[in-house]
Amino acid sequence: MAGDEGQARAVRLCIPAKPEYIALGRLALTGLARLRSLPEDVLADLKLALTEACTNSVRHAYDEGEGIVEIRYELHQDRLVIEVSDAGEGFELVDPPDNSALGEGGLGLAIIGALADELEICRRNGGGASLRFVKHLD
């Protein structure tokens, strides 16, 4: 963890792209949130958004193969930034996401968008995708 007063505190966590490891990302978020004493409802929303973002990488990036999901948390004085990225195949990016065509299991991006104050999805150079969301803190 890096950071002094007034600077961002950052944590980077790499997990195997397997559903059973997503809980580790949630635990790291809970620990980081203690530095700021986030309200329980805000923390619950962030955990849900993080779970949806990680699930997208686990489901779509590696086509049932081996891979890594990287989670980067940045706690600033006024906001929390979470970025979930992978080096896999990804999924078709639609900007803005077309929620009308979503089937079962396709509401993850809409959920993240509703819970976060900012949402950005992009392809990474060299392959993979990155999903970054921001929650402004009071």
N, C-alpha and C positions, 0 to 999 in steps of 0.2 A: 504494500500500500504506500503510495507516495502522496505528499501534499502537506502544506503548512497552512496556517490561518489565511483565509482569503483565496487560496488556490484549490484547484480540484483535487480530490482524492480519487485514485483510479485503481481498479482491480481487474485483472485479466484471468479468465478461467477457461481452460480447454477441456472438453469432455468428449468421450466417445459418442458417436451419433447413434445412440441407442436410447429408447424411451426411459429405461430405468435410471439413466444418469441425469435426466432433466431436474430431478429433485435437488441435485447438488447446486444447480444454478439458482434455485429458489432459496436454498439455505444461505448461499453467499449474499444474495440480495437482502435477506433478513438481517444478516450480520452488518452489512453496510448501512442499512436503514437505521440501525441503532445509534450510529454517529450523529444522526439528525433528528431522532425521535419522531419519525413519521407517524401520523395517525393510522390506526389499524385499518380503516377502510381504504386509505390511499395505498398502504402496503399490500393489502389484498388485491387491489386493482392492478398494481405493478406486477405482482406474482402471476396473476392470470395472463397479463400481456406477455410477460417473459415466457411462460409456459407455451402460449400459442406460437410465439416466435421460434422457440427451440423445436417445437413439434413440427413446424414447417420445414426446418432444416433436416430433422431426423426422417421425415416422411418423403421429402422430395429430392434431397441433395444426392444421395449415394445409391439409390436404386437397390436397397437391401444389402449393399456392400459395406465395407469398412470405411470409416471416415471420422473426422473431428469437427465438432461444433465449437467455435470460439465465442465466448461472451465477454464483452468489455463493459464495465460499469464505470461511470464518471460521476462522482458526487460533487457538485458545485454548490456555492452558497445559495443560489436561486433555482437550481434545477438538478434533476437526475437524468443522465443520458445512459441508455442501454443500447448496445449494438450487438447483434447476433449475426455471425457470419460463418460461411462454410466454403469449401473448395469443390463442391459437387456440381451436379448437372443443373440443379435448380428447377424452376417452374416458369411458365410463361408470365412475364411481368406485364401488367396492364396498368396504365397510369391515366386517370385514377382507377383504382380497382373496380371492376364491374361486379357489384354484389348481386345483380339480378340474375346472373348466370351461374351463381355458386350452387353447388349441390351439397350433399351431406359431407360434413367435414370441411367445407370451404368457407366458413365464416371467420376463420382465424384473423385474417387481415382486417376485416370489419370490426372485430372485437378490439384488436389493438388500436385501431384508429379511433374508436369511441372512448377508450380509456386513456389514451395519451394525448398530449397537447400538440405534438408534432410527430409525423411518421414519414420516413424516407426509405424506399426500397431501391436497391440498385445492383447491377451485376458488378462483380469484382474483376479487375484485370487479372488474367490468367485463369479465370473460371470461378464459378461459385456465385453466391449472392450475399448481400449484406442488408440486414434490416435494422434500422436505427430508429428508436423512439425516445421522446423527451417528455418528461413530466415536470412542469413548472412547480416550484415549491413556494409556499407563502412565507 
